[in-house]
Amino acid sequence: MQITLKNPLDMHLHLRDGAMLDAVAPFSAKSFVAAVIMPNLTPPIDSLESAKAYKQSIVDSIHSYAKAHKQPLESLAFEPLCALYITDSLTPKVLESCANSGFKLLKLYPKGATTNSDNGIAQVMDSKMRALFSVAQDQGMILCIHGESGGFVLEREMEFGVVLRELATSFPRLKIIVEHLSDHRTIPLLEEYDNLYATLTLHHITLDLNDVAGGMLCHHHFCKPVLKTPKDKQALLELALNAHKKVSFGSDSAPHSLESKQKGAAGIFSAPALLPQLAELFDKHNALHNLQAFVSDNAMRIYELACWVEAAKSWEKSPKLITLEKSPSKIPESIPCLDSSLRPLRAGEMIAWREV
């Protein structure tokens, strides 16, 4: 059995920088035509200049990989959609220049909510932020949000719903993406507000809190937002399997060195074998017919990529086609990175599908 996906998209991806970027970027470039790249580096990607430079470093890294491994560049055709980090120093003028230069994605981190979010926003709905959101709305930008409060860890996304409601009603023309949806109680908000959407990760639709702390503590499954209850997992899985019109795939693949994970770093590195694992999951639930919409079509529509991403204008006529086959394959045990290693999700496991 085979399935061919046209222009797969990862709408939430961490590539880091330096040696880690070189180690992880090829996995995404091989399997996806584009990805939304998270800006929480140190220092953050918070200006047009830094966004341009970061995008170029990703392109250069992939080109270097292709040259070193004698692979044709077209097989690694990949468009980094670099998001801009909203900090206290961000101004309407910077927003306008970014939008006019094709950088239309904004990322909002509540201060201290996740990895490298110390530069995030403490008061999301103060007058300064409202002014920025108004400009973003007028410029046709897209606001991607790590939607968590500072409360009890299992209630943070639900508590942030108050902010999402206020944003959605105050700025009805601003598209708002609830990143890595993790709580079933957020789902009704997607139905209630036309301008609210969400991304779903592989780990939030296949794992729950038992996979972190149900037996021996598994730091490799620790992420933010944390994995929640079986009820949450099931509700999110149903959204994915049905390719609900308000959701698209965003892996939130977030690599950390083995040493950092052992010290408690939050993030799951899922980039190796993402599409085969999704095919395996959708096949198991007799939903392969919805996989194309979940990993591409929904995102193309929600983010209106063909309207503002220059490369996307050619994707329909010259698509990136990824063929998956129902044939056993093994996920790598680890990925080398300088003097350390990265451990992928389901490391060393055999799965039922592979990329051809």
C-alpha positions as CSV (number, residue, x, y, z in Angstrom):
1,M,0.0,0.0,0.0
2,Q,1.3,3.5,-0.8
3,I,0.1,7.1,-0.4
4,T,1.6,10.2,-2.0
5,L,1.3,13.5,-0.2
6,K,1.4,16.8,-2.1
7,N,3.4,19.6,-0.5
8,P,3.4,18.5,3.1
9,L,3.7,21.4,5.6
10,D,4.9,21.6,9.2
11,M,3.3,24.7,10.7
12,H,5.3,24.7,13.9
13,L,9.0,23.7,13.9
14,H,12.1,24.4,16.0
15,L,15.4,24.2,14.0
16,R,17.6,26.0,16.6
17,D,20.9,27.4,15.1
18,G,24.5,26.5,14.7
19,A,25.5,22.8,14.9
20,M,22.0,21.8,16.0
21,L,20.4,23.4,13.0
22,D,22.8,21.5,10.7
23,A,21.9,18.2,12.5
24,V,18.1,18.6,12.4
25,A,17.2,20.7,9.3
26,P,17.7,17.9,6.7
27,F,14.9,15.8,8.3
28,S,12.4,18.5,7.7
29,A,13.8,19.5,4.3
30,K,13.5,16.0,3.0
31,S,9.8,15.5,4.1
32,F,8.2,18.9,3.9
33,V,7.9,21.7,1.3
34,A,7.9,24.4,4.0
35,A,7.6,24.9,7.8
36,V,6.9,27.7,10.2
37,I,10.1,28.2,12.0
38,M,10.0,29.3,15.7
39,P,11.9,32.4,16.7
40,N,12.9,31.6,20.3
41,L,16.6,31.6,19.8
42,T,19.1,33.5,21.9
43,P,19.0,36.3,21.0
44,P,15.4,36.1,19.7
45,I,14.4,36.7,16.1
46,D,12.7,40.0,16.7
47,S,13.5,42.2,13.7
48,L,13.3,42.1,9.9
49,E,17.1,41.9,9.8
50,S,17.4,39.0,12.2
51,A,14.5,37.2,10.4
52,K,16.2,37.6,7.0
53,A,19.5,36.4,8.4
54,Y,18.0,33.4,10.2
55,K,16.1,32.3,7.0
56,Q,19.3,32.6,5.0
57,S,21.2,30.5,7.6
58,I,18.6,27.7,7.3
59,V,18.8,27.8,3.5
60,D,22.6,27.7,3.6
61,S,22.6,24.8,6.1
62,I,20.3,22.7,3.8
63,H,22.4,23.6,0.7
64,S,25.6,22.5,2.6
65,Y,24.0,19.2,3.5
66,A,22.9,18.6,-0.1
67,K,26.4,19.3,-1.3
68,A,28.1,17.2,1.3
69,H,25.8,14.2,0.7
70,K,25.7,14.7,-3.1
71,Q,21.9,15.1,-3.1
72,P,20.0,17.2,-5.7
73,L,18.8,20.4,-4.3
74,E,15.3,19.9,-5.7
75,S,14.9,16.8,-3.4
76,L,15.4,19.2,-0.5
77,A,13.3,22.0,-1.7
78,F,12.2,23.7,1.5
79,E,10.8,27.1,2.4
80,P,11.5,28.4,5.9
81,L,8.6,30.6,7.0
82,C,10.4,32.4,9.8
83,A,8.1,33.9,12.5
84,L,8.9,37.1,14.4
85,Y,9.2,37.0,18.2
86,I,6.9,39.6,19.9
87,T,9.0,41.4,22.5
88,D,8.5,44.6,24.5
89,S,10.7,46.4,22.1
90,L,8.7,45.5,18.9
91,T,7.2,48.6,17.3
92,P,4.4,49.1,14.7
93,K,7.0,50.3,12.2
94,V,9.0,47.1,12.5
95,L,5.8,45.1,12.0
96,E,4.9,47.0,8.9
97,S,8.4,46.5,7.4
98,C,8.3,42.8,8.1
99,A,4.8,42.4,6.6
100,N,5.9,44.4,3.5
101,S,8.9,42.1,3.1
102,G,6.9,38.9,3.3
103,F,7.4,38.0,7.0
104,K,3.8,37.8,8.1
105,L,4.0,35.4,11.0
106,L,4.1,36.7,14.6
107,K,4.9,34.5,17.6
108,L,3.6,35.4,21.0
109,Y,5.2,33.8,24.1
110,P,3.8,34.6,27.5
111,K,6.8,35.5,29.5
112,G,8.4,32.4,31.1
113,A,6.0,30.0,29.5
114,T,8.5,27.7,27.7
115,T,12.0,27.4,26.3
116,N,13.7,30.8,25.8
117,S,10.5,32.8,26.6
118,D,12.1,35.2,29.0
119,N,11.8,37.9,26.3
120,G,8.1,37.2,26.1
121,I,5.1,39.3,27.1
122,A,4.0,39.7,30.7
123,Q,0.8,41.5,29.9
124,V,-0.7,40.3,26.7
125,M,-3.6,42.7,26.5
126,D,-2.1,46.0,27.6
127,S,-2.4,49.1,25.5
128,K,1.0,48.6,23.8
129,M,0.2,45.0,22.7
130,R,-3.3,46.1,21.6
131,A,-1.7,48.7,19.3
132,L,0.6,46.0,17.8
133,F,-2.2,43.6,17.3
134,S,-4.2,46.4,15.5
135,V,-1.3,47.0,13.1
136,A,-0.9,43.2,12.6
137,Q,-4.6,43.0,11.7
138,D,-4.3,45.8,9.2
139,Q,-1.2,44.3,7.7
140,G,-2.8,40.9,7.2
141,M,-0.4,39.2,9.6
142,I,-1.0,36.0,11.4
143,L,-0.6,35.7,15.2
144,C,0.7,32.4,16.5
145,I,0.3,32.0,20.2
146,H,1.8,29.7,22.9
147,G,-1.5,29.9,24.8
148,E,-0.7,29.2,28.4
149,S,-1.2,31.1,31.6
150,G,1.2,31.0,34.6
151,G,-1.1,28.8,36.6
152,F,-1.2,25.1,37.6
153,V,0.4,23.2,34.8
154,L,-2.7,21.2,33.7
155,E,-4.9,24.2,33.7
156,R,-2.7,26.7,31.9
157,E,-4.1,26.4,28.4
158,M,-7.7,26.4,29.7
159,E,-7.0,29.5,31.8
160,F,-5.5,31.3,28.7
161,G,-8.9,30.9,27.0
162,V,-9.9,34.2,28.5
163,V,-7.1,36.0,26.6
164,L,-8.0,34.1,23.4
165,R,-11.6,35.2,23.7
166,E,-10.6,38.8,24.2
167,L,-8.2,38.7,21.3
168,A,-10.6,37.1,18.9
169,T,-13.4,39.6,19.7
170,S,-11.2,42.7,19.8
171,F,-9.4,41.9,16.5
172,P,-11.9,39.9,14.4
173,R,-9.9,40.3,11.2
174,L,-6.7,39.0,12.8
175,K,-6.0,35.3,12.2
176,I,-5.0,33.7,15.5
177,I,-3.3,30.3,15.7
178,V,-3.5,28.4,19.0
179,E,-0.2,26.6,18.8
180,H,0.2,22.9,19.9
181,L,-3.4,22.6,21.1
182,S,-3.3,20.3,24.2
183,D,-6.5,20.6,26.1
184,H,-9.9,19.5,24.9
185,R,-11.5,22.5,26.7
186,T,-10.0,24.8,24.1
187,I,-11.7,23.1,21.2
188,P,-15.1,24.9,21.6
189,L,-13.3,28.2,21.1
190,L,-12.3,27.1,17.6
191,E,-15.9,26.5,16.8
192,E,-17.1,29.8,18.4
193,Y,-14.7,32.3,16.8
194,D,-14.2,32.4,13.0
195,N,-10.6,33.8,13.4
196,L,-9.3,31.2,15.8
197,Y,-7.4,28.2,14.5
198,A,-4.9,25.6,15.9
199,T,-2.0,23.4,15.2
200,L,-1.8,19.8,16.4
201,T,1.4,17.9,17.2
202,L,2.1,14.2,16.7
203,H,2.9,13.8,20.4
204,H,-0.3,15.5,21.7
205,I,-2.5,13.2,19.6
206,T,-0.6,10.0,20.5
207,L,0.7,10.4,24.1
208,D,-0.7,11.5,27.5
209,L,0.6,12.2,31.0
210,N,1.0,8.5,31.7
211,D,3.8,8.4,29.0
212,V,5.7,10.9,31.1
213,A,5.0,9.9,34.7
214,G,2.9,6.7,34.6
215,G,5.9,4.5,35.3
216,M,9.6,5.4,35.4
217,L,9.9,9.2,34.8
218,C,10.4,9.7,31.0
219,H,12.1,13.0,30.5
220,H,12.1,12.4,26.7
221,H,8.3,12.9,26.8
222,F,8.4,16.1,28.8
223,C,7.2,19.1,26.8
224,K,5.3,22.3,27.1
225,P,2.4,22.4,27.0
226,V,2.6,19.2,29.0
227,L,0.9,16.1,27.8
228,K,-2.5,15.9,29.4
229,T,-5.2,13.3,30.0
230,P,-6.4,10.4,27.8
231,K,-9.6,12.4,27.3
232,D,-7.6,15.3,25.9
233,K,-5.5,13.0,23.7
234,Q,-8.6,11.4,22.2
235,A,-10.4,14.6,21.5
236,L,-7.3,16.1,19.7
237,L,-6.8,12.8,17.8
238,E,-10.4,13.0,16.5
239,L,-9.7,16.5,15.2
240,A,-6.6,15.3,13.4
241,L,-8.2,12.1,11.9
242,N,-11.1,14.1,10.6
243,A,-8.8,16.9,9.3
244,H,-11.1,19.4,11.0
245,K,-11.2,22.6,9.0
246,K,-9.8,24.6,11.9
247,V,-6.6,22.6,12.5
248,S,-3.4,21.9,10.6
249,F,-0.3,19.8,11.4
250,G,2.5,21.5,13.4
251,S,5.1,19.1,14.8
252,D,6.6,21.3,17.5
253,S,9.7,19.2,17.0
254,A,12.0,20.7,19.6
255,P,15.5,19.2,19.8
256,H,17.6,19.3,22.9
257,S,20.9,17.6,23.6
258,L,20.7,14.4,25.7
259,E,22.3,16.2,28.6
260,S,19.7,19.0,28.5
261,K,16.8,16.6,28.4
262,Q,18.2,14.8,31.4
263,K,18.3,18.1,33.2
264,G,14.7,18.7,32.5
265,A,14.5,20.7,29.2
266,A,11.0,20.8,27.7
267,G,10.6,19.6,24.1
268,I,10.1,16.5,22.0
269,F,12.3,15.9,18.9
270,S,10.0,14.3,16.5
271,A,11.3,15.5,13.1
272,P,12.8,12.1,12.0
273,A,10.0,10.0,10.5
274,L,7.1,12.3,11.1
275,L,5.2,11.5,8.0
276,P,5.6,7.7,8.3
277,Q,4.3,7.9,11.9
278,L,1.3,10.0,10.8
279,A,0.6,7.5,8.0
280,E,0.8,4.7,10.5
281,L,-1.6,6.5,12.9
282,F,-4.1,7.5,10.2
283,D,-4.0,4.0,8.6
284,K,-4.7,2.4,12.0
285,H,-7.8,4.5,12.3
286,N,-8.9,4.1,8.7
287,A,-8.4,7.8,8.0
288,L,-5.6,7.8,5.4
289,H,-8.0,9.7,3.1
290,N,-7.8,12.7,5.4
291,L,-4.0,12.8,5.8
292,Q,-3.4,15.1,2.8
293,A,-5.8,17.7,4.3
294,F,-4.2,17.5,7.7
295,V,-0.6,17.9,6.6
296,S,-1.1,20.3,3.7
297,D,-4.5,21.4,2.4
298,N,-5.8,22.9,5.6
299,A,-2.7,24.9,6.2
300,M,-2.6,26.2,2.6
301,R,-6.1,27.5,3.2
302,I,-5.8,28.8,6.8
303,Y,-2.6,30.6,6.3
304,E,-3.4,31.6,2.7
305,L,0.2,30.8,1.8
306,A,-0.3,31.2,-2.0
307,C,-1.1,34.9,-1.4
308,W,2.1,35.9,0.4
309,V,4.7,33.2,0.1
310,E,6.5,33.7,-3.2
311,A,7.6,30.0,-3.4
312,A,4.1,28.8,-2.7
313,K,2.8,30.3,-6.0
314,S,4.6,27.5,-7.9
315,W,3.6,24.6,-5.5
316,E,0.4,23.7,-7.4
317,K,2.1,23.4,-10.8
318,S,5.4,21.9,-9.4
319,P,4.5,20.2,-6.2
320,K,6.8,18.4,-3.8
321,L,5.5,14.9,-3.7
322,I,6.3,12.6,-0.8
323,T,5.4,8.9,-1.3
324,L,4.9,6.7,1.8
325,E,4.7,3.0,1.7
326,K,3.3,0.5,4.2
327,S,6.6,-1.2,4.8
328,P,8.5,-1.6,8.2
329,S,11.2,1.0,9.0
330,K,13.2,1.8,12.1
331,I,13.4,5.2,13.8
332,P,17.1,6.1,14.6
333,E,18.3,5.5,18.1
334,S,19.9,8.9,18.2
335,I,21.1,11.7,15.9
336,P,24.7,12.9,16.4
337,C,25.2,16.6,17.2
338,L,28.8,17.8,17.9
339,D,29.9,16.0,21.1
340,S,26.4,15.1,22.1
341,S,23.3,13.4,20.6
342,L,19.6,14.0,20.1
343,R,17.1,11.4,20.9
344,P,14.0,11.3,18.6
345,L,10.5,10.4,19.5
346,R,10.1,6.6,19.6
347,A,13.9,6.1,19.2
348,G,14.9,2.7,18.0
349,E,11.3,1.5,17.4
350,M,10.0,-0.2,14.3
351,I,7.1,1.5,12.7
352,A,4.8,0.2,9.9
353,W,5.4,2.9,7.3
354,R,8.3,4.5,5.6
355,E,9.1,7.2,3.1
356,V,10.0,5.7,-0.3
